[in-house]
Amino acid sequence: MNPIKDMNTHIILTSRVRLARNIEGYLFSDQLGEEEGEKLTGEVRDVIDGWKDTYTMYVLKKIPLLSRLHFVEQQWMSPALMSQYDRGSFFLREDKAISIMVLEEDHLRIQSIKEGLSLSEAYYEALQVEKTLDQDLKFSYDPSYGYLTACPTNVGTGLRASVMMHLPALEMTGLKNLSRSLARMGLVLRGFHGEGSKALGSIYQVSNEQTLGLTEEEYISRLEKAVLEIVSLEEEKRRILYTDQKIQLEDKVHRSFGILRHARILPYEEMAACLSMIKLGIDLSILKQVQEINIYESMFQLQNASLQIKKQAQLDQESRDIYRADLCRRMMKEGF
């Protein structure tokens, strides 16, 4: 029996495309005065308010810190926008698949997130939003260099495409060779929350590092090809572990299950590591679910700020860890 399941449901988690754009007639965000920043934000708001789709605008300086942290954890806005909370804002579409960040590093960051390997679909959605905005807001563009951005590493397409992947077997056997191979392709391996973050629960983002020289479609095609190769590598490493170290692997999976089933205090990083092993155990049929549990979604919903939003209370660190452990015990009891 082959223990490996369909790649779109267990290794490839989500696809994300982000387009960086700046509006002509305004200085870049870091040089923009308060009055000009408010004017730019107002122009963007007026355009989006006229759309058929429903977007909610979040003015960050009017939002409590806990909610801002929750927005970052859910990846509706970036940590970089969080640091600009005194003047930044973002618009979130009703289905939460599209967000438009205003006055982050660039004037606009248009982001689309889809499940599975859906880069083309995510790009198409982000591009449709970009084109609609461009009808009223003229974006800074140079015929030789493409879209002009605050950071030279984004000049050209302004495209940052990424795929979130669960790579526990590759993590166990080492990722250095993979990182080197990706670098040669103009790609990079990043952590759970993207640039500057670390992996949590063996979840990584693979994204393009270059934005100039190829078309958007070519960058996406290159990334898709690399992702499928990584899937093959991860599957092969899982087969080797399953064949050569089955007892040790089963021990790690069941120990992780035992921790989540019985722990009374559970820090987030430990929980993420345990959920990762349980997900691997499910994928390899070491564990059998009696009720479907979305392990990946649980990793998002049980982060510190999101946990407190769920509890509707501000909790200190120990109280968060106790509440998280309680929720995990229930989840293990219901799901297995």
FENNORGI-V552810 format. One record per pair of residues at least 4 apart in sequence whose C-alpha atoms are under 7 Angstrom apart, sorted by the first residue. I is the first residue (numbers start at 1). GAP is how many residues later the second one is. Records with the same first field share a line. If there is no record, write none. Layout:
I: GAP / GAP
This chain:
3: 280 / 281 / 282
4: 231 / 279 / 280
5: 278
6: 4
7: 4 / 5
8: 4 / 5 / 108 / 109
9: 4 / 107
10: 273
11: 154 / 155 / 156 / 220
12: 104 / 105 / 152 / 153 / 154
13: 102 / 103 / 151 / 152
14: 99 / 100 / 101 / 102 / 103 / 149 / 150
15: 98 / 99 / 100 / 101 / 102 / 103 / 104 / 107 / 147 / 148 / 149
16: 96 / 97 / 98 / 103 / 106 / 145 / 146 / 147
17: 94 / 95 / 96 / 102 / 105 / 106 / 143 / 144 / 145
18: 91 / 92 / 93 / 94 / 141 / 142 / 143
19: 90 / 91 / 92 / 139 / 140 / 141
20: 86 / 88 / 89 / 90 / 138 / 139
21: 85 / 86 / 87 / 88 / 118 / 126 / 128 / 137
22: 84 / 85 / 86 / 117 / 118 / 127
23: 84 / 114 / 115 / 116 / 117
24: 114 / 115 / 116
27: 4 / 5
28: 4 / 78 / 79 / 122
29: 74 / 75 / 76 / 77 / 78
32: 4 / 5
33: 4
34: 4
35: 4
36: 4
37: 4
38: 4
39: 4
40: 4
41: 4 / 61
42: 4
43: 4
44: 4
45: 4
46: 4
54: 39 / 40
55: 36 / 37 / 38 / 39
56: 35 / 36 / 37
57: 33 / 34 / 35
58: 31 / 32 / 33
59: 4 / 29 / 30 / 31
60: 25 / 26 / 28 / 29
61: 24 / 25 / 26
63: 4 / 5
64: 4
65: 4
66: 4 / 239
67: 4
68: 4 / 14
69: 4 / 236
70: 4 / 235 / 236
71: 4 / 5 / 6
72: 4 / 5 / 6 / 7
73: 227
74: 226
76: 23
77: 4 / 24
78: 4
79: 4
80: 4 / 24
81: 4 / 7 / 23
84: 4 / 20
88: 14 / 15 / 16
89: 12 / 13
90: 9 / 10 / 11 / 12
91: 8 / 9 / 10
92: 4 / 6 / 7 / 8
93: 4 / 5 / 6
97: 15 / 16 / 17
98: 13 / 14 / 15
99: 11 / 12 / 13
100: 8 / 9 / 10 / 11
101: 7 / 8 / 9
102: 5 / 6 / 7
103: 4 / 5
105: 45
106: 43 / 44
110: 16
111: 15
112: 10 / 13 / 14
113: 9
114: 4 / 8
118: 4
119: 4 / 101
120: 4
121: 4
122: 4
123: 4
124: 4
125: 4
126: 4
127: 4
128: 4
129: 4
130: 4
131: 4
133: 4
134: 4 / 5
140: 7 / 8
141: 5 / 6 / 7
142: 4 / 5 / 6
145: 10 / 11
146: 9 / 10 / 11
147: 8 / 9 / 10 / 11
148: 7 / 8
149: 5 / 6
153: 57 / 58
154: 4 / 57
155: 56 / 57
156: 55 / 56
157: 54 / 55 / 59
158: 53
159: 52 / 57
160: 47 / 48
161: 46 / 47 / 59
162: 43 / 44 / 45 / 46
163: 42 / 43 / 44
164: 39 / 40 / 41 / 42
165: 38 / 39 / 40
166: 36 / 37 / 38
167: 4 / 35 / 36 / 67
168: 4 / 34
169: 4 / 65 / 68 / 69
170: 4 / 5 / 64 / 67
171: 4 / 31
175: 4
176: 4
177: 4
178: 4
179: 4 / 9 / 10
180: 4
181: 4
182: 4 / 5 / 6
183: 4 / 5
186: 22 / 23 / 24
187: 19 / 20 / 21 / 22
188: 18 / 19 / 20 / 21
189: 15 / 16 / 17 / 18
190: 4 / 5 / 7 / 14 / 15 / 16
191: 4 / 6 / 7 / 8 / 13 / 14
192: 5 / 6 / 7 / 8 / 11 / 12 / 13
193: 4
194: 11
199: 4 / 5
200: 69 / 72 / 73
201: 71 / 72 / 74 / 75
202: 74
207: 16
208: 15
214: 4 / 5
215: 4
216: 4
217: 4
218: 4
219: 4
220: 4
221: 4
222: 4
223: 4
224: 4
225: 4
226: 4
227: 4
228: 4
229: 4
230: 4
231: 4
232: 4
233: 4
234: 4
235: 4
236: 4
237: 4
238: 4
239: 4
240: 4
241: 4 / 5
242: 4
245: 4
246: 4
247: 4
248: 4
249: 4
250: 4 / 36
251: 4
252: 4 / 25
253: 4 / 24 / 25 / 28
254: 4
255: 4
256: 4 / 18 / 21 / 22
257: 4 / 17 / 21
258: 4
259: 4
260: 65 / 68 / 69 / 72
261: 67 / 68 / 71 / 72
262: 67
263: 62
264: 58 / 61 / 62
265: 56 / 57 / 60
266: 4 / 5 / 55 / 56 / 58 / 59
267: 4 / 54
268: 4 / 35
269: 4
270: 4
271: 4
272: 4 / 27
273: 4
274: 4
275: 4 / 20
276: 4
277: 4
278: 4
279: 4 / 16
280: 4
281: 4 / 5 / 6
282: 4 / 5 / 6
288: 48
289: 46 / 47
290: 45 / 46
291: 43 / 44 / 45
292: 43
293: 42
294: 4
295: 4
296: 4
297: 4
298: 4
299: 4
301: 5 / 6
302: 4 / 5 / 22
303: 4
304: 4 / 16
305: 4
306: 4
307: 4
308: 4 / 5 / 6 / 7
309: 4
315: 4 / 5
316: 4
317: 4
318: 4
319: 4
320: 4
321: 4
322: 4
323: 4
324: 4
325: 4
326: 4
327: 4
328: 4
329: 4
330: 4
331: 4
332: 4
